[in-house]
Amino acid sequence: MKKIFNAAFSYMIIGVLAGLFYREFTKANDFPEGDFTQLSVVHTHLLTLGFIVLLIVLVLDKVFGLSGSKLFSWFFWIYNVGIILTVGMMVWHGSLTVLGQESNAMIAGIAGLGHIALSVSLVLFFLSLRKAIVADKAVTETTARSIAD
């Protein structure tokens, strides 16, 4: 649970700093306010995927003890790799946009790998959660039978 809390807290800090970076970097480079750059959504991705989702995962771990399973461990590390790849490419692409340079297919490809990692990790998370719910249900039913006898 401590790893989940630390990761969520880290993403919250990085997300806030990403918003500050976006504001200051675009201002320093005289980037037009109405024009879109991926930098404008980096902080929301970090706060949502990193901070909020991991806080929800933390609560589910507290209830179901998810972090003790191998599936959950795979989820946690692949999820974090997915966030880092995806957000890193957003920063790179967005910075190029602000600087008036072209992006390339490599950036899109690495961002795609980040999205794939996020998708795979979410499947692993739901498999881990399902396993914990089934185990919890079996324990509850056994306990109920013991009390009834």
ABEGO torsion letter per residue (X at the ends): XAAAAAAAAAAAAAAAAAAAAAAAAAAAAGBBAABBBAAAAAAAAAAAAAAAAAAAAAAAAAAAGAAABAAAAAAAAAAAAAAAAAAAAAAAAAAAAAAGBBBBAAAAAAAAAAAAAAAAAAAAAAAAAAAAAAAAAAAAAAAAAAAAX
